[in-house]
Amino acid sequence: MADWLTPEAVAAYLDVPYPDDSGRVDHATGAVRSAVERRRSDLDFTDSTTVPADVTAASIEWASLIYLARTAPSGYAGYSEETVLYDALGARRGDIMRRLGWRRPIAR
């Protein structure tokens, strides 16, 4: 299976060494990969050439923000992993979610 989102790509975007001893790049990448694959079931993630470039780029940025949030001195102590996943987006949430094709839920 082709990797559409790799820890190497996230580390290169961050300009940090990979592999890192802490595993933070791997964890941030895995969290975003899982979230996007669950939400965008309309895409074929088994072939990296079919994943739109904007989805890949936004995913790399999201993973980078999670990495940076988890390395911040104050951290996110007391927050759930899901809260950290979305709160790491901060002011860029709308832009990244739009490029991911992440639609708002519609009440029925």
N, C-alpha and C positions, 0 to 999 in steps of 0.2 A: 504494500500500500504506500502510495506517495504521500509524503508529509506536506500538507499545504501551509502549515504553520510550524516553524521549527524554533527551538531555543537558540540556535545559532543566529537566526535572523533577528530575534529579539535582542540578543547580546550585541550584535553588530549595530543595530539601531541605537542602543544605549551606549555603545562604545565601551563595553566592559569585557573583561576576559571570560572566555567560555571554554571548558566547563568551569563553573565556579564551585568552590568548596561548600558553600552553604546550600546549594540547590535552589536558590530563590528564582533564578531564571527559569529553571525547569518547572517549578511550581506555578509561577505566574503564567507561563506558556500553556501548561496543561489546563489550568482553570479557564482561561479564555477559550482554548480549543474546545473544551467540553461544552461551555455555555453557548458558543456560536453553533456548534454542530447540532445541539439539541434544538435551538431556536430556528435555525435555517435548514430544516429537513428537506427543503425543496432543492438544495444544492447537492452535487455529488462530490463528497470530500475524499473519495478514494483516488481521484485523479486531480493532482494539483493544478493542471492546466485548465480545468473547467471552473475553478473557483475564481470569481471576478477579482481583479486586482484591487479594487477599492475595499472589498471585504478583507482581503489579506493585509493590506496596509493598515486599515482601521484596527484589525486584530493585533497587529504588531504594536501599534501605539497603545492600545488598551493594556496589553501584557506589560509594556514598559511602564505605564503609569502604576500598575499594581506592584511591579518590582520596586519602583521608587517609593511608593507608599509604605511598603513593608520594610524598607530600609531607613525610613525617617526616624529620627531620634525619639519623637513622641510616640510613634507607632499608632496602632489602632487597638490598644489593649481593651478588652471587654466587649469588642464588637464581634459579631458572628462573621464567618468567612464570606457569607453572601453579602453582608453589608460592606465589607472591605472590597469585594468584587465590584460593586456599583459605585460606592463612594469614591473610589480611586479615580473615577472619571472626572469628578469635579465639574468645572466650568465647561469642559470639552464633551460632556455627556451627549448633548444633542447632536453635535457634529459626528462623533464616532458612531453613535447608534444609527444615525441616518445613513452613513456610508456602509454600515453592516447590513442595512435593510431590516433593521429591528423595528417592527411595527408595534404601535401601542395597542394594548388589548382593547377590544370593543365590547362593551356591556350589551348583552342581549336580553 
